[in-house]
Amino acid sequence: MTAENPVRRTRTAREVAQSVGCHPRTVQRAVAEPRDEFIKRSRARQDLALELKNAGLKYREIADRLGCSEKAAQNLVHRARDRHKLTSVT
């Protein structure tokens, strides 16, 4: 069972588990974002990074807009490019 309304948490699963007296994995299962929703959100972020790169922004500028590191911005762009290459071939 996963969380129906996933929200970014402020405490770790370990912290919650200690406070309620259960195993951290139990907490993770209860509050986890469904996999398909995570993938959808992840791909949208990758696509946005690729759009910004195609618009002429530098990785540092993309990182600033997305609130991540420059290396993370590079990875987002490369993953989006790889995914688009795979879908255009088949």
Long-range contacts (C-beta under 8 A, 24 or more apart in sequence): 1-29, 1-30, 2-29, 2-30, 2-31, 2-32, 2-33, 2-34, 3-30, 3-31, 3-32, 3-33, 3-34, 6-31, 6-32, 6-33, 6-34, 6-37, 43-80, 43-83, 45-76, 46-76, 46-77, 46-79, 46-80, 46-83, 47-80, 49-73, 49-76, 49-77, 49-80, 50-76, 50-77, 50-80, 50-81, 50-84, 53-77
